[in-house]
Amino acid sequence: MFNNDAVQHLIEALPLPPHDHMPSIYPVLRDCLRGTTPPLLALPPTPVEAERLYNHFVGRPSPGSALIMATSGTTGTPKGARLSPAALRAAIDSTHAALGGPGRWLLAVPAHHIIGMQVLLRSLHAGYDPVTLPLENGFHLADLPTAIAELRDGSTTSPRRHYASLVPSQLDTLYHDLHSSHLPTRRIAEDALAACSHLDAILSGGAPLPDHIDTYLTRAGLTIVRGYGSSEVAGGVLFDGRPGPATQFRIDPATHRVSISGATLADGYVGIAAHPDWTYDDGQRWYHTHDLGHWDDDGRLIIDGRLDEAINSGGIIVIPQPLEAALYTHPGVKECAVIGLPHPHFGQCVTAVIVPTDDTPPPTMEEIIALLEPTFGHYSIPKDAIYLPQLPHRSNGKLNRTELVTLVSQLHH
């Protein structure tokens, strides 16, 4: 499949097939973990984005790398995290240690993102072929029972554990469909919930999981572990606020920026000799994330939001995520986002964008003020509310805030 010439450090493409052909790349991924392949660039199934990444990375040198994971969005110059076999294995071992041991995994997220790629690698490293959910036409709860039954096939004679990675938007779908007034929709969700209850753990990552969804599904019988990580650290490195065994965290006391060190770190970015996100401190290498965080009273690391998502409204810096978490406590909020819209005087106007639930009216602006002002104060809370039928997301399940700001700005004109 790959060139066998003497130059084994040049990046080659790894096109990711549809779910029913995914087993065709398992031998290559096993070799990748052993370090016996050239650096492989995971290409998405979308032709335009695959061509863009191919043209930017393939043929470039990346000695010592096993995988190249693109980390940028759909605009700008892509960056490729250079992941060594050792970093990938350290991340795998860290995740399995946090969840209770190696197991067989269900792939229910796109594999060209690190959250999905690590699902494949963890399962293969544990000695099991993963089971893949059909995602070509989107995520559907109705597909979960059959896939989880296949995942567990033969488990009565095997002590193996069973896992899945689900992004918050998928768990959100499960939560809201369980509350649907439409009986067929609710029954599909109930069957999916029953199937998921047989999993030893569901690793939720890619974006924050609202507390009320976590609490409800946990009480309904699911074991949910909130993960945190990125391509730059080979996947998940924080589990329910606890660092994995292969990583160290620190928080800048002035900026609250989160930095990570340890065995899972990537070897920087392809073609960038020195990048400010990577530094050495007393001989120890650190990756400086763009996330903000703090340690709580129980010693857990809480991720508060991203530096590049902060809103500057008249000199007041507003972090959206705590406001969003509070809005989710209202029964009429199915999904929400707090964004900064252009404002001629304040620079940005803090604005709540809300997707209403099917059965409960969304909060009015007066209710939003009453809900948020006692905790966050007058100057940090939204000054306007906009109601939409849905919010835009990226293929990895993360909210696409840039597209949302553009959409809402257009609606305002």
Buried (B, 14 or more C-beta within 10 A) or exposed (E): EEEEEEEBEBBBBBEBBEBEEBEEBBEBBBBBBEBEBBBBBBBBBEEEBBEBBBEBBBEBEBEBBBBBBBBEEBEEEBBBBBBBBBBBBBBBBBBBBBBEEBBBBBBBBBBBBBBBBBBBBBBBBBEBEBBBBBBEEEBEBEBBBBBBEEBBEEBEEEEBBBBBBBBBBBBBBBBBBBBBEEEEBBEBBBBBBBBBBBBBBBBBBBBBBBEBBBEBBEEBEBBBBBBBBBBBBBBBBBBBBBBBEBBEBBBEEEEBBBBBBBBBBBBBBBBEEEEEBBEEEEEEBBBBBEBBBEEEEEEBBBBBBBBEBBBEBEEBEBBBBBBBBBBBEBBBBBBBBBBBBEBEEBBBBBBBBBBBBEEEEBBEEEBBBEBBEEEBEEBBBBBBBBEBEEBBBBBBBBBBBBBBBEBBEEEEE
